[in-house]
Amino acid sequence: MGVSMGSGKGFVSEINVTPFVDVMLVLLIIFMVTAPLMTQGLEVDLPQTQTVEVLPTDSDHLVLTIRRDGAMFLDEYALTLEDMEGHLQRMVKEQNKQLFLRADREVPYGVVVEVMGRIKGAGIVNLGIVAEQPDDEPTTKKK
């Protein structure tokens, strides 16, 4: 008598993927919750002006930040003046995104102008400038 292969006493050679999928879903939820908390804002003391446009909330824009110490960031990624044009070309122009410049009020005017020149050299013509509205309203002079 021959041994029947379908008797059910052999090893199962299939992989049970249910625990794997469960673990991956839990990890996905953890990363979705913690990812927004990991991006910390860059401290910049913005200049103030009376009329301020609100920064768009969609993801079709990037913000180039110049801190007081001269460090530059494209969103939250560090950037140097030398490699700025290449990054702007690749990340802003090719992806057709809007670029906003956010510079600390203590940054020298010459640095801001040089950065704006490099932005123009990268072929970006539409540049938004980020500022703050003053906290107190201007008082009118009494006669």
Secondary structure, 3 states (H helix, E strand, C coil): CCCCHHHCCCCCCCCCCHHHHHHHHHHHHHHHHHHHHHCCCCCCCCCECCCCCCCCCCCCEEEEEECCCCCEEECCEEECCCCHHHHHHHHHHCCCCEEEEEECCCCCHHHHHHHHHHHHHCCCCCEEECCECCCCCCCCCCC
